[in-house]
Amino acid sequence: MLHFTRIAAAGVLALAALSAAPADARSVEEAKASGTVRIGIQGDNCPWGCINSAGEADGYDAAMGRAFAEHLGVEAEFVPLAVANRIPALTTDKVDVLFATMAMNPERAQSIQFSVPYAANQMSVVGPKDADMSSADKLADYRIGVPRSAAQDTALTALVPEGTNIMRFDDDAATIQALMSGQVDAVGGNQFYITRIEQGAPGKYENKLPLTALYNGVGTRLGEADWNQAVNAFLTEFMATDEYKGIYNTWMNMDPPQMPAEMEGVSFAIAQ
């Protein structure tokens, strides 16, 4: 696999997602000609995606992104992104594809094209062990933090009673920090929040209430069949290999689950 990785600065990105690709968005062939593919990943959300102490892209999505770059015969250029600017980075052509913990849902499918799913993610409310958070109604008594616009934000908002104090932060790291500092009582997080929280406050918190099980897909721009086809061809081939299983074992601490063949409201491929 390719060992060279160039970390690109995320820059200042527009916060409004565009519904169509910009006229100058580059094609797969143009990316190949340049020798690089620009891959958006989360900048501070390991084991999904992060920048490690050596300044290199790391985590599950980075490993998958490198494998995709190798499939194309180019080098991976990673662009670290926060939750809120993932889609704008793609639609404004700051990146070519998103391997950025993109939970697949009908709302997001209005703004980007998803690939077939390549990862699963269980969302839950994480709170103090001695707190009663056993039902949605009981959550109304607490301040709950979530990454703004993330899947757990959407799931929690739909679940809890009106008036529940949901506090929204820029990304996963800020959400976890809000819990550790006492700014919130609980957080809506993915399946790895509890591991990160346990490192800072051992024995204090636990997964309290499941929110939803999600599947992640690679994001490309709407209408760009070449990128969608390239990603799906890569995933179809790569996910049948031992290398893929090894990556999943390394970062998810489990074997790859069975991925859904279809999802309501989400298309995996652009119709030809």
ZAMARGU-4260 file (C-alpha; in steps of 0.2 Angstrom, whole numbers, plus 5000, padded with zeros to 4 digits):
<rodrens>
0) 5000/5000/5000 | 5005/5018/4998 | 5015/5025/5012 | 5016/5043/5007 | 5002/5054/5014
5) 5001/5073/5012 | 4991/5082/5025 | 4982/5097/5017 | 4975/5111/5028 | 4956/5111/5029
10) 4955/5130/5026 | 4940/5140/5029 | 4925/5132/5021 | 4907/5138/5018 | 4894/5130/5030
15) 4880/5129/5017 | 4880/5113/5007 | 4877/5115/4989 | 4866/5103/4979 | 4876/5102/4964
20) 4895/5100/4960 | 4904/5116/4955 | 4908/5118/4936 | 4926/5116/4940 | 4925/5100/4951
25) 4938/5088/4944 | 4935/5071/4937 | 4942/5054/4942 | 4954/5055/4926 | 4959/5073/4931
30) 4964/5066/4949 | 4973/5052/4941 | 4983/5064/4930 | 4987/5075/4945 | 4994/5059/4954
35) 4983/5062/4970 | 4966/5060/4976 | 4960/5072/4989 | 4951/5063/5003 | 4941/5071/5017
40) 4942/5063/5034 | 4938/5068/5051 | 4952/5077/5060 | 4950/5072/5078 | 4939/5057/5079
45) 4950/5041/5081 | 4948/5027/5078 | 4937/5033/5063 | 4948/5047/5057 | 4961/5058/5065
50) 4978/5066/5064 | 4991/5057/5074 | 5006/5064/5084 | 5017/5062/5069 | 5005/5074/5059
55) 4999/5059/5048 | 4981/5054/5044 | 4976/5039/5055 | 4962/5028/5059 | 4950/5017/5050
60) 4945/5030/5037 | 4963/5034/5033 | 4967/5016/5030 | 4952/5014/5019 | 4957/5030/5010
65) 4974/5024/5007 | 4968/5008/5000 | 4956/5018/4988 | 4971/5029/4982 | 4981/5013/4979
70) 4966/5006/4969 | 4967/5022/4958 | 4986/5021/4956 | 4988/5038/4965 | 4994/5045/4982
75) 4982/5050/4995 | 4981/5068/5000 | 4971/5069/5016 | 4961/5085/5021 | 4956/5085/5040
80) 4938/5091/5042 | 4926/5094/5057 | 4908/5087/5057 | 4900/5103/5050 | 4911/5106/5035
85) 4912/5089/5028 | 4898/5091/5015 | 4903/5109/5011 | 4921/5103/5008 | 4915/5090/4995
90) 4902/5101/4986 | 4914/5116/4984 | 4928/5104/4977 | 4940/5106/4992 | 4940/5087/4992
95) 4936/5073/4979 | 4928/5061/4991 | 4923/5059/5009 | 4929/5045/5019 | 4923/5054/5034
100) 4912/5044/5045 | 4897/5049/5034 | 4882/5041/5041 | 4870/5036/5027 | 4852/5044/5029
105) 4839/5051/5016 | 4843/5069/5022 | 4861/5068/5018 | 4857/5059/5002 | 4849/5075/4995
110) 4866/5084/4996 | 4879/5070/4992 | 4880/5054/4983 | 4883/5039/4994 | 4893/5023/4990
115) 4888/5006/4996 | 4891/5005/5015 | 4908/5000/5021 | 4906/5002/5040 | 4894/5001/5054
120) 4892/5013/5069 | 4881/5011/5085 | 4875/5027/5092 | 4871/5029/5111 | 4868/5041/5125
125) 4883/5040/5137 | 4881/5046/5154 | 4885/5044/5173 | 4883/5026/5179 | 4872/5032/5193
130) 4860/5043/5182 | 4843/5036/5177 | 4843/5038/5158 | 4834/5022/5154 | 4821/5031/5143
135) 4819/5046/5132 | 4807/5054/5144 | 4820/5054/5158 | 4833/5062/5146 | 4823/5078/5148
140) 4831/5081/5165 | 4848/5082/5159 | 4859/5093/5148 | 4865/5082/5133 | 4879/5087/5121
145) 4881/5081/5103 | 4892/5086/5088 | 4882/5098/5078 | 4873/5091/5063 | 4880/5073/5067
150) 4869/5058/5066 | 4867/5057/5085 | 4861/5075/5084 | 4847/5070/5072 | 4843/5054/5082
155) 4843/5062/5099 | 4832/5077/5093 | 4819/5065/5086 | 4819/5055/5102 | 4818/5066/5117
160) 4804/5077/5123 | 4802/5095/5117 | 4812/5107/5127 | 4826/5094/5132 | 4842/5104/5133
165) 4852/5098/5119 | 4869/5107/5118 | 4878/5106/5101 | 4897/5107/5098 | 4908/5108/5083
170) 4915/5090/5083 | 4917/5074/5093 | 4932/5080/5103 | 4923/5096/5109 | 4908/5086/5114
175) 4918/5074/5124 | 4927/5088/5132 | 4910/5096/5137 | 4906/5080/5146 | 4923/5079/5155
180) 4922/5098/5161 | 4904/5096/5167 | 4897/5108/5154 | 4884/5094/5150 | 4878/5079/5160
185) 4878/5066/5145 | 4882/5065/5127 | 4876/5057/5111 | 4891/5047/5104 | 4896/5033/5093
190) 4902/5016/5098 | 4919/5023/5103 | 4915/5037/5114 | 4915/5027/5130 | 4932/5021/5126
195) 4939/5039/5125 | 4929/5045/5140 | 4935/5030/5150 | 4953/5035/5148 | 4949/5052/5156
200) 4937/5047/5169 | 4938/5029/5172 | 4923/5020/5180 | 4912/5035/5179 | 4902/5034/5163
205) 4893/5020/5153 | 4882/5018/5138 | 4865/5022/5144 | 4852/5022/5130 | 4854/5016/5112
210) 4850/5029/5099 | 4852/5021/5082 | 4863/5009/5072 | 4870/5018/5057 | 4880/5013/5042
215) 4894/5024/5034 | 4896/5027/5016 | 4909/5036/5005 | 4902/5053/4999 | 4904/5059/4982
220) 4896/5074/4973 | 4878/5072/4966 | 4878/5067/4948 | 4896/5063/4946 | 4895/5045/4941
225) 4913/5043/4938 | 4918/5045/4956 | 4903/5035/4962 | 4907/5021/4951 | 4926/5022/4955
230) 4922/5021/4974 | 4909/5007/4972 | 4921/4997/4961 | 4935/4998/4974 | 4923/4994/4989
235) 4916/4979/4980 | 4933/4972/4977 | 4942/4977/4993 | 4929/4972/5005 | 4930/4954/4999
240) 4949/4953/5004 | 4958/4948/5020 | 4966/4966/5020 | 4949/4974/5023 | 4945/4962/5037
245) 4962/4966/5045 | 4959/4985/5044 | 4941/4982/5052 | 4948/4971/5066 | 4962/4983/5069
250) 4952/4999/5071 | 4934/4992/5075 | 4940/4978/5086 | 4928/4966/5078 | 4924/4957/5061
255) 4915/4967/5048 | 4896/4965/5050 | 4884/4961/5036 | 4881/4977/5027 | 4863/4981/5020
260) 4860/4978/5002 | 4849/4993/5001 | 4842/5007/5012 | 4826/5017/5011 | 4829/5034/5004
265) 4847/5031/5000 | 4854/5026/4983 | 4871/5018/4983 | 4874/5021/4964 | 4869/5034/4951
270) 4857/5027/4939 | 4864/5025/4921
</rodrens>
